[in-house]
Amino acid sequence: MAQLKWHGIEAQLQFSATESASAAEKIKEIAYSVDADLIVMGAYGHNRMRELFFGGATRDLLIGCETAVLMMH
């Protein structure tokens, strides 16, 4: 966070537990609630079988997200 601040970026860190929503849905919910301009996250691929059973936050976040998303692998 200090490095972001040094570059003039005012970032906020949010922690939230959820039992019912997917990780992507929770990220979108928080981003909308704080009126975020940008969501920054890592983008990691998993094998197709794992994603079939457990889903993929990367893919799910891109579907219907109204906030800009910066992903880095």
C-alpha positions as CSV (number, residue, x, y, z in Angstrom):
1,M,0.0,0.0,0.0
2,A,2.9,2.4,0.8
3,Q,4.2,2.0,-2.8
4,L,0.8,2.8,-4.3
5,K,0.5,5.9,-2.1
6,W,4.0,7.0,-3.1
7,H,2.7,7.0,-6.7
8,G,-0.3,9.1,-5.8
9,I,-2.8,6.2,-5.7
10,E,-5.3,6.2,-2.9
11,A,-6.1,2.5,-2.5
12,Q,-8.2,0.8,0.1
13,L,-7.8,-2.7,1.4
14,Q,-11.0,-4.6,2.2
15,F,-11.5,-7.9,4.0
16,S,-14.8,-9.7,3.9
17,A,-16.0,-13.2,4.6
18,T,-18.8,-14.8,2.7
19,E,-20.5,-18.1,2.8
20,S,-23.0,-17.8,0.0
21,A,-21.5,-15.6,-2.8
22,S,-18.6,-16.6,-5.1
23,A,-15.3,-14.7,-4.8
24,A,-16.0,-12.8,-8.0
25,E,-19.5,-11.7,-6.8
26,K,-18.1,-10.6,-3.5
27,I,-15.3,-8.6,-5.2
28,K,-17.9,-6.9,-7.5
29,E,-20.2,-6.2,-4.5
30,I,-17.4,-4.5,-2.6
31,A,-16.2,-2.5,-5.6
32,Y,-19.7,-1.2,-6.3
33,S,-20.2,-0.3,-2.6
34,V,-17.1,1.9,-2.4
35,D,-17.6,3.2,-6.0
36,A,-14.2,1.9,-7.1
37,D,-12.7,3.1,-10.3
38,L,-10.6,0.0,-10.9
39,I,-10.3,-3.5,-9.6
40,V,-6.7,-4.9,-9.7
41,M,-6.1,-8.6,-9.4
42,G,-4.0,-11.5,-10.5
43,A,-5.2,-13.7,-13.3
44,Y,-4.3,-17.3,-12.9
45,G,-5.5,-20.2,-15.1
46,H,-6.2,-23.6,-13.7
47,N,-6.8,-26.8,-15.5
48,R,-10.2,-27.2,-17.1
49,M,-11.4,-30.0,-14.8
50,R,-10.7,-27.9,-11.7
51,E,-12.5,-24.9,-13.2
52,L,-15.4,-27.1,-14.2
53,F,-16.0,-28.2,-10.6
54,F,-14.9,-25.1,-8.7
55,G,-15.3,-22.2,-11.1
56,G,-12.8,-19.5,-11.9
57,A,-12.8,-16.1,-10.2
58,T,-10.9,-14.6,-13.1
59,R,-13.5,-15.6,-15.7
60,D,-16.5,-14.9,-13.4
61,L,-15.2,-11.4,-12.5
62,L,-15.0,-10.4,-16.2
63,I,-18.6,-11.5,-16.8
64,G,-20.9,-8.5,-16.3
65,C,-18.5,-6.4,-14.3
66,E,-19.3,-2.7,-14.6
67,T,-15.9,-1.6,-13.1
68,A,-12.7,-1.5,-15.0
69,V,-10.5,-4.6,-14.2
70,L,-6.7,-4.8,-14.5
71,M,-5.5,-8.3,-14.5
72,M,-1.9,-9.5,-14.4
73,H,-0.6,-13.0,-14.8
